[in-house]
Amino acid sequence: MTWFEIPVNDLERAKTFYEHTLGVELSVHEFGPLRMAWFPMHAGAPGCTGSLVLAPSYVPSHQGSMVYFEVGDIPAALKRAEEKGATILREKMSIGEHGFVAHFQDCEGNRVSLHSSQ
């Protein structure tokens, strides 16, 4: 995987939400009718990056694919997400030797996950 897109209804609200929750800065780009806020990209780093996308054909959903963001402290990230309107769907839980996960519904209605090795 090299890229993901998360549909949004309000790009500024979603950008503020993810910047606060994940402690990152997103950059806004426009491509015709598409408005996007890109997550940081690090050339040669493991994993993938992506974007929030505002466009008529992009509809936020609680169903379908789920993106997992790597964080150092799941409870702290969940707290920050709640501060910006998230609904916690699953608190931090062990997935055995693969670490821990938690799930929340973001400010746009998308189901999103957090992962941590500790």
N, C-alpha and C positions, 0 to 999 in steps of 0.2 A: 504494500500500500504506500502511496506517495502523497495523497491529497484527500481531504474530506471537506464537505460543505455542510453547514448547519443552517437551515432556513430560519429566517426571523421576520417578524412583522414591524419591528421598530429597531433599526440598526443602532442608533445611539444608545437606547436602553440596553440592548443586548451587549454592545461593546463595553459599556460601563459595568454590566454584570460580570462578564468574563474577565475583564481586567481586574476587578475587585476580588473575584473568587480565586483566580489562579495567580494573581500577582504578576501579570505580564502586560505588555503594551501592544495593542493591535493597531495596525495601520490601515486607513481607509483608502479604497481605490474604486474608481468608477469605470465601467466598461459598457457604454451605451446605457441600456435600461438596468443593468446590473450594478448594484452598490454592494461593495464587499468590505469586510474588516478582516484583514489577514492576521493570523496568529504568527508569532515570531518564527523565522526560518533560520536554521543553522546548517549551512552546507557541510556535508560529510558526517553529520551527527546521525545517530540511530533514530529510528522512528519516522514519523511523518508529520506534516503540518497541514493546515487547512484554513478555512475562512467561514465567517458568518456571511450569509448572502440574503439580500433583500431584492426580490424580483417577483413579478406576478406569478410566475410558474413555481416558485419555492414556497411551500406551505409547511409551517412548523407542525410536528406530529409527535405524539407519545408512542407511536407504533413504528415499526421498521428498524433500520439500523441504529446501533447505539455506539457512540464514540466514547473511548476511555482516555481520560487525561491522567498522566503520571503526576503525582504530588508527593511531597515529603511528609505531610501531616494531614491525613484524611479528616479527622474531626475539626481541625482548624479551617480547612477548605469548605467543609459543609456549613460551618458557622458563618463564614463570609458569604456563601451562596444564599443562606437563609436571610441574611441582612439585606440582600438585594432582591428578595421575593421568591426564592426557590422553595419548592416543597420537597422534603426529604422522603424518598420512597423506600430506601433501605440504608440503615446506619452501617457503619464499618463492620465488615464481617470477614472472617478468614476464608481463603480459598486454598488452604494448606500450604504446600511448599511454594506456591506461586504468589504468595503475599496476601493482600487484603483489597477489598473493593467496597464501594458504596454507590448508591444510585440516587439521583435527584431529578426533579422536573425543573428545567430552567425557567427564566422569566418569560419565555416565548411559548412554553408548552412542550418543549422537546425533552425526551428522556435521555439523560447523560450519566456517565459513570466516572468515578475516580478510582485510580489504582495506586497502591503503594506497596513497597517490599517490606515495610515494617508497620 
